Amino acid sequence: MLRLTSVCVFLFSALALAVNSGYSLGALVLLLASSWLLWKRPRLHLQRGDYLLMGVMLAYFLIFTANMLYHGDPARELDMPLRVLLAVPVLLLLLAYPPLPAAWWGGVAIGAIAGAGVAIWQMIALNEARPYAATSNAIHYGNVSMLLGLLSISGLGWAREQRHAAAWHLLLIMGCLAGIFGSIASGSRGGWVAIPVFAAIFVAHHARQRGKRYLQVALAVIIVIAGVAFAVPNSLVRQRTITALNEVQKFESTGNVDTSIGQRIEMWRTALTMSDDHILLGIGRKGYLAQKEALVAAGQMSNTVRDYTNAHNDYLDALVKRGGIGLLALLAFLLVPLCLFARAARHGTPAMQHYGLAGVALCTCYLIFGLTTTSLTLNIGIIMLVFPMTILWSLLRKQERSA
């Protein structure tokens, strides 16, 4: 069983961006394998953190489902919260049979590199301006690519302790660079915010062990790299940043919502307006779409955003559809694991800290991604959150038990 979980964990990340729905293969096999627990019944030795993690997952599922039933939303809306529920037996399986660490770190690095390879092929052979690899669109490719890149760099501390440390360092650094490249090439600006935020977390984490000189040098390197990325000729970072600033200025001066930024602002504004009178339970998906039609008919919302089924912001989407209760469930779903991983990264044993830092990277990325898109309304978005969360937690707990 240990070999099976290790193979599944490797394939989960390694195929995530290079194969259509590649992340589903490892996840599905892990879910099917979790039925083995009913026969074998291993002792899990669950601790408070395990119950907290499973508790927020179950709460998110139950609140989402109850709200969906209350508003009479279509049954297909159950798809996303159901994946959160199904992650619970997978967590129990991985706590009983934790995968090999090499399977996890190797998978995320190879997944980022493979995704970048497919994106380069799309840009060269298919002349795609914004590559999307094996995902549905460039935004989700860019965000998942960034996630895999930051997860890769989180493993440098683990690589230092391995027999072939140089090879592991090279692989993880290549994974980080490939992940960031994929995000930049996709033009998904919302994910770029994760770079400086996690860079500060990463540097502060390692500076605790290496002193202030490391902090100063690392910050200087980050500033130089950022400056070069912005200053090079035909810089996509500069072009997309200038475009965003121009679109914001155009929206403020003329109210133009025909741009990417303008449409997002219009969706956020209308979502807040709709939630004013339904702050506790929201209006559900059906109510949200119906009220958008009414606002367009009344001339109170632009027709350009009528057909979008979400608010392009995870928090506002939860608020308008599931109310304050749904928003609190979403925040707990992201912040409780963040606190658990952050505690391990700061106070755990050295072996635990690598997985704690990666868990912080995971939760931080999703907190940032959710500001400009609805990551949790798509299959790739929800699976690339809950399954890495369960994998990292099982690896962390394995090190805790060993200590």
N, C-alpha and C positions, 0 to 999 in steps of 0.2 A: 504493500500500500504506500509506503514511503517513496518508492520509485515512481509509482503512478502519480502521486501528488506533485512530485518534483517535475515530471515531464509536462503535466498539465499547466503548472505555474509558468514554466519556461515558454510553452507554446502560446499561452494567453497573451503575453506581452510581445513575444517575437513576431507573431502574425497579426498583431492588432491593426497595423497601418498598411501592411503589404498585401494582405489578402482580404477580399470582401467579407465583412463580418468575421474576420479572423479571430477576434477576441472571444467570439462565442464558442469556439471549439473547446478550448481549455476550460472555460466556465461551465459548459454543459457537461463535460465528462466529470468535473469535480462535483457538480450537483448530483449526477447519477451515482457517483461513488459514495456520496454521503449516506446513501441508504444502507451501506455496509455497517454503519453505526448501530442500526437496529438489530443486526445479527451478532456483531462482535461485542458491543457494549463496553468499550474501553473506559477506564477511569479518566475523567477529564480534568479533575482538580480545578474547577472553575473558581476564579477569584472575582473580587469586586469590579475590576476593570472589564472583565469578560461580560458580566451582567450589565454593566453600563452600556457597553457597545451594542450588545444585543437588544437592550431596552430601547435605545434611541431608534434603532432600525425598526423594531416592532411598533413603536409609537408612531413613527412616520408612516408606516404602512396602514395602521389602523385609522389614523386621523384622515389620511388621504382617501381611503376607501369609504369611510363613513360619510365624509363630505360629498364624495362622488354619488353615493346612493341617495343622500339627502336632496341633492339638486337634480337627480334623475339624469346624470350625464351618461353618455354611451359607455357600454361595457369595455370597449377598447381602451378607455382611460385607465383601466386597472393594470395595463401592461407595465407601466413604469414602476409603480409602488410594489408590484408583485416581484420584480427583480430584487428589490431590497429585502423582501421577505425571504426569497430563495437564497440569499446570501447567508442567512443565519445557519442553516444546516451545513453549508460549506465552511463557515467559520468553525463549527464544532468539529468537522472532519479534519480541518487543518490544525486545530489545537491538539487533536489526538495523533495526527500523523503529519507533523510540520515538514514542509519541503526542504530540500537542500538550499542553503543560501546562494550557492553559485547558480542555481536554476533561476532564482529571482533576479539577481543582478545581471546575469548574462542575458536574460530575456528582455529586460527593459532597454539595455544598450543596443542589442541586435534589433529590437523592434523600432527604435528611433532611427538607426542606420538604414534599415530596410525601407522604412517609410520615406526617408529622404531620397533613397535611390529611386523609388517609384515616382516621387515628385519631380526629380531631375529628368527622368525619362519623359514625363508628361510635358515638361517645359520645352524640351528639345525636340522630341518626336511629334508631339501633338500640338505644340505651340500654345500651350495653356498659359495664360497670363497669371492665373492664380491656381496652382496645382492643388489637388484634393486627395492624392494617393488613392487608397481603396475605400475612402469614406464617401458620404453623400455630398458634402460641400467643403469648400476651402476653410470655413470658419472652424468646423469641428476637427478637420485634419490639423490645422494650425494649433489648436488648443491641446489636442492629445499629443501632438509632436512635442510641444513645449513641456507637457507633463512628463513624458518619457525622458526628455533631456534633463530635466531637473531631478528626476528620480535617479538617473544615472550618476550625476555628479554627487548625489548624496551618499553613494557607496564608496567614495574614495577612502574613507577611514577604514572600511571593511577590507578593501583591496590591499591596504598597507600591511595587513596581518596575514596575507595569504602567501603560499609557497612561491607562486609565480606572480609576485606583486607587480613587477614592471608590465607584464602582459595585461593584467587586470586593470591597472591604471590606464594603459593605452586604450583598452576597449571602452572603459567607462567615460573617459574624456572624449573619445570619438562619438560615443552615444550622446553625450551632452551637446557637443557642437552640432551633430546631425539634427538633434531635436530642436535646437534653437534656430538652425538654418531652415528647417521645415516650417517653423512658425513664421519666420520673417518672409520666406518665399510665398507663403499662403496669403500674406497681406492682412492677416487677422490681428488687427491692432489691439484689441481688448486683451489678448493673451500676453502681449509684450510687457504689460504692467507687472507680470509675475517675475520678470527678470530682476529688476532692482529690488523688489520686495524680498525675494528669496535670497538674492545675493547678500543683502544685509543680514538675513537670518543665518546664512551659511558662514559668513565671515565672523559674525559674533560668536557663533557656536564653536568654531575652531580657535578663535582668539582666546577663549577661556583656557585652552590647553597650551597655547603657544605664545601668549603674551601680546602686549600692545604693538610691538614691532610688526608682528604678523598682520595685525589689524590695519596698520598704516600702509603697508606694502600692498595688501590685498585690495584695499579701497582705491589706491592709486592705479593699480592694474585695471580694475573695473571701470574707472573713469576714463582711462586711456582707450580701452576697447570700445566703450560707448561713444566716445568722441570720433574714433576712426569709423565706426559703423555709420555714423551720421554724416561724416565729412567726405567719404569716398565718392568719386564721380558716379552719377546715376544711382545713388543710394536709395533703395526701396524704402528704408526706414525714414529717410528725410522726406521723400515724396509722399508717403502715406501720412506722415505727421503733418506736413503742410496742408495736404488735402483735408485732413480732419479739422484743422484750425480754420481753414477757409469755409468749410461747411457749417461750423458752429457760428462763425461771423455772419454768414448768409442767413442762417435761421434767425439770429438775433435781430438783424436789421430789416429783413423782409418777411420773416415767417415762412420761408421756403422749406417745404418738407419733401422735396423731390430728390434729396440726397440721402446717403446712408445714415449720416448723423441726424439729419432732420427727421427722417422717419422714426428713428429710435426715440428721439425726444418727444415726438408726437404720440408714440405708443406709450411711453412712460407717463406723459401728462394725462392721457385719457384713462389709463389704468388707475391712476391715483384718484381721478374724478369719479370713476365708477365705484371705487371702494369706499368712498365717503359715507354712504348710507348703508353699507353692509360690512362694517368693519369687523364684526365678530366671525361670521361664517362665510363671507364672500358671496359670489353669485354663481359659482360653478362655470364649467366650460360653456354649456349651452347658454347660460345667461350672459356670459361675457361676449359671445359672438352675436347674440341677439341685440344686446345693448350697443355694440359697435355699429350694427346696421341702423339702429335708431339714431345714433349720433350723426352718422353720415347723412341720413335723410333730413335731419334737422339742420345740417350745415355746421355742426359743432365739432366735426372731426374730418380730416382730409380723407378723401376716397382712396388715396395711394396706400394706406395701411389697413384698409378694410378687411382684406383677405388673410391677414396674418392671424394665426390661431393662438398666439401667445404674445406676451408683452415685451419680449426680447430682454428680459431681466428676470432672473429666477425669483428674486425677492418680491418684486411687484406682481409677477405672475401668480405667486402663491397668495399674496395679499388679496388680489382682486378675485381670484377663483375660490380660495379656501379661507379667506379672512385672516384675522389676527392669530387664530388658533393654528391655522395651517402654516403661517409664517413662523410662528414659534417652533413648530415641529421641524421645519426646514432648518432653522438656525441651530436647534439642538442637534440635529442630524449631522451638521458640519462642525459645530463648535465643541461638542463633547469629545468626539474623537481627536480633534485638534489639541484639546487640553491634555488628554491621555498621552498622546504621542509627545507633546512638548514636555510633559513631566518626565517621561522616559529619556528624552534627549538631554535633559538638564541634570536629572538626579539618578538615572539608571547606571548600570555598570557600563564600562566602555563598549562591550559587545552589544548591549541594548541600545546604545545611543545612535548607532548607525540607522537602525530601523525607526527609532523615534524621529530622527531628522528627516528621513524619507516620508514618514507619516505626516510630519508638519508640511513638507513640500506638497504632498497630495491635497491636504485640506486647504492650504493656502491658495493653491492654484484654483480650486473649485470656488472658493470664496470670491476670487478675482474674476474668474470666467463668468460667474453668475451676474456680474454687474452689467454686462453688455450683450449677453445672449442667454437663452434658456437651455443650459446644458442638460438639465435633468428631465427634459421632455422627450429626449431621444434615446434610443437603445444604446448607442455608443457612449453617450454621456453618463447615463446612470451606471452602466456596467463598468466603465473605466474608473468609476469612483468606488463602488461597493466592493468589488472583487480585489483590487489592490489594497483596500482598507483591511479586508479580512486576511489577506496574505501577509501583509506587513505586521499585523497584530499577532498572528500565529508565530511568526519568526521572532518577534520581540519577546513573546511569552516563553518561547523555547529557550532563549538566552537567559531569561529571568529564572526559569526552573533550573537550568544548568548552574547558574551562580549560587 
